[in-house]
């Protein structure tokens, strides 16, 4: 399911031929542009929709009025503390890094989610692809499974990259996808005959009308049939897992999603997004965050531990991210409101230097105090880890040149060993 259907931009082609005419062989030019050797081959993104509180997770402020009900706990890294709601994750932080100085610009859910997942602000003239779609487009597929899978919710759209870079959606991890099997009473042979007839009908209609929607539909159908026929489809079936392993991750939708994410990257899926909502805690935030911690902590800790044990962690970048943080001030309802001025995220594996902290918020967690990190810097960083040139420019179907990452963005180099 490759998405590499874009050619060089005119500008890049001119650069290539100019370099060749000036005496630099094209092979040397291409080798030079590939100087950033990929450390990561896969990404698992835990997307926490609603705005996860940085103060109650990765950036506790003990002794301040902004602290709230949770105490910080020590981790496997000297001097690094995180919230008490993550006791198992605390034992894995020598594999992880924290960024505590993300300087956001959007306090609205929709705009902030769009920026965090695409690296750009919303624009009515274009739909930017999400990071998962960029990875699916830029990195060759590894095996029969889709390059991009979204679990328990929809991720960002592929935008101008097209249908082939859209995510395969898993509604309930561990449950069989009813759309990847023929209806009861329809044999495999009969079902395949029907699909061949449908393909011929679609091809005639597309040739006559040239409808882009029909072409996208044909692509989706072809991919679905290929997946249905592949032995690798068993990776989605959690019944093959030891019940003790399921229990270790937590027999919850989130726990099963984390376990499924591990199984999928082991089978070659490039990008897995595990979605969890419920973080828009304007009231009773501490009860909500205790519940979140009880579900998330064993799942993510077990994932990191298992990836390390099976040798996949160095090639798998694990990211825990939300669209913004929550207000340092606790409101009258015992909650925290939207706060984009500073927030945090966690990364592990994929070449990330374990036990490191990038940046800091001020004493109350209101603003960056050290090393502000722009949202687009996160995208440049993930591209860097994956060996993708963040400055690369594509041409959209309408002929518009478009960079993968904003021009002003820069990778966070201190994250890497």
URDA-V906880 format. One record per helix or strand of 2 or more residues. SS is the DSSP state (h for helix, s for strand). FROM is the first residue (numbers start at 1). TO is the last residue. If there is no record, write none. Layout:
ss=SS from=FROM to=TO
ss=SS from=FROM to=TO
This chain:
ss=h from=10 to=21
ss=h from=26 to=33
ss=s from=42 to=48
ss=s from=72 to=74
ss=s from=81 to=83
ss=h from=87 to=90
ss=h from=93 to=95
ss=s from=96 to=103
ss=h from=109 to=118
ss=h from=131 to=138
ss=s from=148 to=151
ss=h from=159 to=161
ss=h from=163 to=165
ss=s from=168 to=170
ss=h from=178 to=180
ss=h from=188 to=209
ss=h from=212 to=229
ss=h from=231 to=236
ss=h from=238 to=240
ss=h from=243 to=249
ss=h from=253 to=266
ss=s from=271 to=276
ss=h from=285 to=309
ss=h from=313 to=315
ss=s from=316 to=322
ss=s from=325 to=326
ss=s from=338 to=339
ss=s from=343 to=348
ss=s from=356 to=358
ss=s from=360 to=361
ss=s from=368 to=370
ss=s from=373 to=374
ss=h from=375 to=386
ss=s from=393 to=395
ss=s from=401 to=403
ss=h from=413 to=415
